[in-house]
Amino acid sequence: MPPAIRSLTSDFEHHPDNGPPLPAKCVSHGRLPGALAKVNLMVADEEYVPVPVVDTIECVFTTSATMEPKSLAEAVVCPDGESWIAVALSEIKVHLENRTWELAHLPAGCRVIGSQWVFKVKCKADGLINKYKGQIVAQGFSQVHRIHYNEVFVSTACMAAMQVVIMIVVAEDLELDLVDISTAFLNGEIDAEVYMKIMEGLSVEGDPTPREDLKDWVVHLLKGLYGIKQGLQNWALRLHSVLMDISPSVHSCNT
């Protein structure tokens, strides 16, 4: 260390405004030799409070039922696997009915993006489980600009406009309804050629032909999907077009 810095450090440490020096750092009880053995044997010691290991194991098994699996294979073997399987089948059914994708061979020179399952537990205010949710999500972080997507924007709500609407509703004694659109992103029309790996739990039916590689089979996205970069934009454009189509009819009914 240079002399100038050493002298400044020494002056700072002995400055009268700094008070007495800090005490030496105590060693954690968990790092002491034999600490785990003492806890297991429930040996009373004034230096620490013993924690029964059996309580820790019981806590782990109690909370494991509400832990969110990271994959479909993990969800199947969970204690509440029946609930996860039900939401997974429901998710796949929605995509098949919506025709979100179609099975295709990966064209030469095209890049495929990944896919994964995302499982979430929705709880009530009191902490009890409300419902299980499972979604197929595209790994949009691997999308390439001008290949898998073009323009991207996110429409955000203007809080001032929302406050004005609420004030008008209160002043005119009107009714205000809230609409929650299920699987909103699946309604957007995709605007680029996006190929995605076949998600976990699905496979190509039939036996492969000679010299056929099953890895060449992918899904070609026809609709929007959660995780893709242009998902918000496609959904906003779709919603705008629908609202513009129904607005003349709504206006005529009110008049």
Number of C-alpha atoms within 10 A of each C-alpha: 6 6 8 8 10 11 12 10 12 10 11 12 14 12 11 9 8 10 9 10 8 7 6 6 6 6 8 8 13 11 9 9 9 10 14 16 10 15 18 13 11 14 11 11 10 7 7 12 12 17 13 12 14 10 9 11 10 11 11 11 11 11 9 14 13 17 15 17 22 13 14 21 13 12 22 16 13 18 14 15 16 13 16 25 17 13 17 23 12 15 16 17 12 13 16 12 8 13 13 21 19 13 14 14 14 18 12 7 6 12 16 19 20 16 17 18 19 16 21 16 17 13 13 10 8 6 8 11 12 11 12 19 18 23 18 19 16 22 17 20 11 14 18 13 11 9 12 22 19 12 10 12 12 13 10 6 8 8 9 8 10 11 11 11 13 14 12 12 13 12 9 9 9 10 8 10 6 5 6 7 8 8 14 17 23 21 20 22 20 23 18 14 13 21 25 22 19 19 17 13 12 8 11 11 6 6 8 10 8 6 6 10 9 13 10 13 19 23 19 20 21 20 21 26 29 18 17 21 25 26 26 21 21 24 23 18 14 17 15 11 11 10 12 11 11 10 11 10 10 11 9 8 8 6 5
